[in-house]
Amino acid sequence: MSARCLPPEETLGEVDRRLADALRQVANSALGMPGSVDTFKAMLDRADLALVLKEELRP
């Protein structure tokens, strides 16, 4: 499902799901990769970074 079709209150849950999927895929092969979505989000926050869905950037 496209994130554009989601109501705003469900977008955060979709982002969390996608992050969790990505973390599971790389957990065994990427050194230093955070082990949970919360850890990854905290790392981004400390670096004053944010994530956006790629499809939100497309016209």
C-alpha positions as CSV (number, residue, x, y, z in Angstrom):
1,M,0.0,0.0,0.0
2,S,1.3,3.5,-0.8
3,A,1.9,5.7,2.2
4,R,0.1,8.4,0.3
5,C,-3.1,6.5,0.8
6,L,-2.7,6.3,4.5
7,P,-4.3,8.7,6.8
8,P,-1.8,10.9,8.6
9,E,-2.2,9.1,12.0
10,E,-1.2,5.8,10.3
11,T,1.9,7.1,8.6
12,L,4.1,6.8,11.6
13,G,3.2,3.2,12.1
14,E,4.0,2.5,8.4
15,V,7.4,4.2,8.9
16,D,8.1,2.0,12.0
17,R,7.1,-1.1,10.1
18,R,9.4,-0.3,7.2
19,L,12.3,0.5,9.5
20,A,11.8,-2.7,11.4
21,D,11.8,-4.7,8.1
22,A,15.0,-3.0,7.0
23,L,16.7,-3.6,10.3
24,R,15.9,-7.3,10.3
25,Q,17.3,-7.6,6.8
26,V,20.7,-6.0,7.7
27,A,21.1,-7.0,11.3
28,N,23.4,-9.9,10.6
29,S,25.6,-8.2,8.0
30,A,26.1,-4.6,8.8
31,L,28.6,-3.8,11.6
32,G,27.3,-1.1,13.9
33,M,23.8,-1.3,12.7
34,P,21.3,-0.5,15.5
35,G,19.3,-3.5,16.8
36,S,15.9,-1.9,17.1
37,V,13.7,0.8,15.5
38,D,13.8,2.9,18.7
39,T,17.6,2.8,18.8
40,F,17.8,3.8,15.1
41,K,15.3,6.6,15.6
42,A,17.2,7.8,18.6
43,M,20.4,7.8,16.6
44,L,18.8,9.9,13.9
45,D,17.3,12.3,16.4
46,R,20.7,12.8,18.1
47,A,22.1,13.6,14.7
48,D,19.2,16.0,14.0
49,L,18.1,13.9,11.0
50,A,14.7,12.7,9.9
51,L,13.5,10.1,7.4
52,V,10.9,10.6,4.7
53,L,9.3,7.9,2.5
54,K,10.8,8.0,-1.0
55,E,7.4,8.0,-2.6
56,E,6.6,11.2,-0.7
57,L,9.4,12.9,-2.6
58,R,8.2,11.9,-6.1
59,P,5.9,14.3,-7.9
